[in-house]
Amino acid sequence: MTQIRTNAVFGGIIADMDKKNDIKSLGLAASGERKISWVRNHMPLLRALEEKYADIPQKQKPLDGVKISLAIHMEAKTAYFCRVLTWAGATVSAMGCNVLSTQDDVAAALAKGRTKALDRHDHGGRAIPAISVFAIHGENQKAYAKHIEMCLSHKPNIVIDDGGDLVHALHTKCKSLASDVWGGGEETTTGVVRLKALEAEGKLQFPMLAVNDAQCKHLFDNRYGTGQSVWDSLLRNTNLIIASKTVVVAGYGWCGRGIAMRAAALGASVIVTEIDPVKAMEARMDGYDVMPMTAAAPLGDIFVTATGCKDVITYDHMKLMKNDVVLGNAGHFDVEIDVATLAEKARTRYEARKNIETFLLTKGKRINVIAEGRLLNVAAADGHPAEIIDISFAVQFHTALYIIKNRRKLEARVYDVSDEIDNVVSAAYLKAWSVRIDTLTTDQKAYLKSWEVE
């Protein structure tokens, strides 16, 4: 179908607009299509769902008639997930959840689709659906806010959120659309915190599942995904050695655990800062030094925040730091490092390398910040590995099915993802790996249920 297209400027960026999309340019689609094809080959769980549902009649598809809005980092893995949701019957509207993580060529490929595959190996020879996309790399906050409204404009039944911006809008400026929402899934620690705050105040308008807290999400995505992708970003953007350096990791949740683990594997000495005494104990027993940020500030060469809180690294900390330290944030929002005060106090600032801004302080001290203090592994790299996101998106897919099946029973509160979903996803992944495990015998099952010892 031919769309009426106009040009608009968002944050100084000329965008291709039609009534279904707001992206930088459809002309970038070929590059994005190659990226999506690459990750598809490495995402066996989503590929299995595509193959299961793509070729059956629409009325038999499990998401037939369901409208889904997503706000997730707009890159190749997300694009493939959107396609799988569509092949399963849904009408999908998607936006990027971070103004720097959007890859414009991927957004173009997702918006354009293709009427036919290139060959039988290309998406199984299937036509590729076009999907509504509202995402432009580097857009300003006004454009980002507009994209939230555009993404929600088709009155979704299910929301899939990464950080909570869609849910926030449905409780503020888009309240009238909340009654159409059956429920949703939240991908991040930060987003779950926001949801629980809404629930605690009695203001949550529809059920939400804490996908981030599912075992198949946080044990793998947060730990192994963040652990690898953070160091992918730091290595490719700094071109510096990690061995021999002191790395300060702020926060020892599952993301912090992964970041610290990979830093140590690369040969760094690791310091962890924490506010939770139990997590601090765990970090110490895992072999890391533990201390407050004020004590760690003069010692670190590289600092990575992963707390979900604000003002984790302040200007007072920066004044204590060595010359040429590198600061990066792995938390969802750009509030963990106080870049605004750093910019205000700096004598000058300049781009030292792509994705690295250097702030020159008094006496010639340089502070280097990656990706403006935004989520460095997606704003200045390609995000988590495909195989890891495959697991998280499989959880999201089954969460959507759970909401549809149980929507008349669910209350407006935050739910944990069921063990059943974790077990379905983990079993599917073990099958993809050709890994077998033991099963309990009848006698073993009886033994585990009995209080008597024979």
PyMOL commands that set and color helices and strands:
alter all, ss='L'
color gray80, all
select helices_A, chain A and resi 26-40+44-53+58-60+76-87+104-112+122-125+141-152+165-170+175-180+189-200+211-213+215-238+254-265+277-285+293-296+315-320+339-345+362-364+371-373+376-379+386-406+419-432+442-449
alter helices_A, ss='H'
color red, helices_A
select strands_A, chain A and resi 6-10+13-17+22-23+67-71+91-95+132-134+158-161+183-186+208-210+246-250+269-273+289-290+302-305+325-329+348-353+356-360+366-370+414-416
alter strands_A, ss='S'
color yellow, strands_A
deselect
rebuild
show_as cartoon
